[in-house]
Amino acid sequence: MADLLPYLIGGLANGALYGLLALGFVLVFRATSVVNFAIGEFLLVGAYLTYTFALLLPLPLAILAALPLAFLFGVLVERGFVRPLLGRNVVAVIMATVGLAAALDGGVQLLWGPDLKYLPGSLPDLGFEAGGVYVSSRAVWNLLLALPLGLGLLWLLRKSRYGILVRAISEREVAALALGIPTARILAGVWGLSALLATLAGALLAVASGVGYNLVFFGLKVFPVAILGGLDAVGGALVAGFLLGVLEALSQRYLEAYLPGFTEALPFVVVLLVLLVRPYGLFGERQIERV
Amino acid sequence: MYALSKRLTDAFSRRFARAVRETYREDEAYASTPLGRLALYAFLLLLLLLPLLLGPYPMYVATLVAIGALSALGLHLLVGGAGQISLGHAAFMGVGAYTASHLTGPLAPLGVLLGGGIAASLGLLLGLPSLRIKGVYLAIATLAFQFLADYAFKTWEAVTGGIRGRTLPPPEVLGLVLDTPERLWYLVLLFALPLFFYGKRLLMTRAGRAFRAVRDNDLSARVAGVDLTRAKLLAFALSAFYAGVAGGLLAQLYKAVTPEYFPLSVSIQYLAMVIVGGAGTVLGAVLGAFFVLLIPEVLNGFVGALGPEYAAQLAAWRNVAFGLLILAFLVLEPLGLVGLWGRVRDYFRTWPLPY
């Protein structure tokens, strides 16, 4: 049991980032019913933005500088590729995100080169030891940033004026428009927020393990998380993020000896199992219509 | 003046490009005008004689394009036909390829066919849970399948040979060893032509019309009596079958199968073919495959001219090109190359006097 704890702490540290990333992803899906297949690339772009700023600024400032730029990036994506497809089949928009993902994939590699890069600075070391178990600085930072931010966003979505407007739009966009809600602006904001959250996750990953192309694979785990929590459940995304992190930790500890490399495939096994047993996820709204 | 213009354009469209199909017989025909029929026959003849006209390397590329077009047609039936997205098309091709790698030599045609069958059954298994709800779930399930298949290709050594993959002896048909692209071409045609004609006809049948009804408006399709899950499942299984057959043929062409042939980026490449070709038609599949498969060849030359330090990042350039192509066609020309061609044709249909 004691040797399991380090794995679990690592799992929770990853889970916090999964949750953050999935939160933005699910928010976009709720508001616009677009599945953003470029979410992994949002994270990638965010991580490289942080890296670029970190060459010039102290690391905490670099992260703070990358966030507004990421927001702007999200808004531009919405303006450039989502809005022009308004009124078309949602399939078209989803395929546009696939195209965007491919273009960003290549673009990032061309701009920053293919090799792994390490950030020059680091965040203050918050690691500590409790009861013989070492809690890494990475885990503390991830949880410290992700939990309040995630919970705060959930609260804002429930209580704030902006949050209520977002929910109104996701409920019925045309009616929201008719009521004079500035739908276009708010949806752009939702995309911006999603990119911002992805960038924060990317920055934290970059701090811990450097920036490289393989960050995309971390980003792809947003799909298992979102399906597990429920594709339209914003709060579920946060919970499912931690759940997947823990599941991966368990697999790392107990299954890896028998099935090497299985932990990489596990999230996608989870997808298929959830779709089979409970397709609307743990917290998703059960859909009655069958169309 | 007007009457003259009308007579001219009527005569033109009867002969060269029929605007409206008036009878079921016309709708079912493969080509709607005498000239179109002639073009079709000429094209078929060209396909049969192609190995006599081209050298070994162009023939290799032609075979690659034909296989790509076959696979793209499968995805067309799903995306353009039924309006669902698959991000696992390459994985289904892989399933077909690995199946074919176990039945080789004289059994090769059987292996290719069986590869399609196994891919289709896997498609049914995958589609059944995810199509009960909404199309987006299928997209995510296929993404998951792509990664799981990748994992299986790499680790299930007994069947797939692990990372090193498997090699195939050339197929044999009636004692003839098909060891060059020129000879393999006919095996490809043997599978591709019937599947192309089937794909073309399918869209005119009850099932094909059901696909399109689901694509255009699933609610009204349901009201009209279309069983949505059934229609989507059928489209998905069919597209997997086409992918499996194409994968099996690809294995014969490459004479080897490794996991590197079927990653996510290839799935996206096929999606690009569908979008660039456009609109769920057979012609679109061919044009899309031709266009997209020739891009790497063109990029090779272009990037090579820029300098060796750029050539190292060819994969990245390719990704950018495919991504931008998808975006550009989606935003600017949703009907794809077929739509472009249609507009050019419509322009000439009324050409001298457009009003």
Interface residues (C-beta under 8 A of the other chain):
Chain A: F29 S33 V35 F37 F81 P84 L85 R88 N89 V90 V91 A92 I94 M95 A96 V98 G99 L100 A101 A102 A103 L104 D105 G106 G107 Q109 L110 P114 L220 F223 P224 A226 I227 L231 L259 P260 G261 F262 E264 A265 F268 V269 V271 L272 L275 L276 P279 Y280 Q287 R290 V291
Chain B: V79 G83 Q84 I85 L87 L126 P129 S130 R132 I133 K134 G135 V136 Y137 A139 I140 A141 L143 A144 F145 F147 L148 Y151 K154 T155 R215 D218 L219 R222 L228 T229 S265 I268 L271 A272 I275 A312 Q313 A315 A316 W317 R318 N319 V320 A321 F322 G323 L324 L325 I326 L327 L330 V331 P334
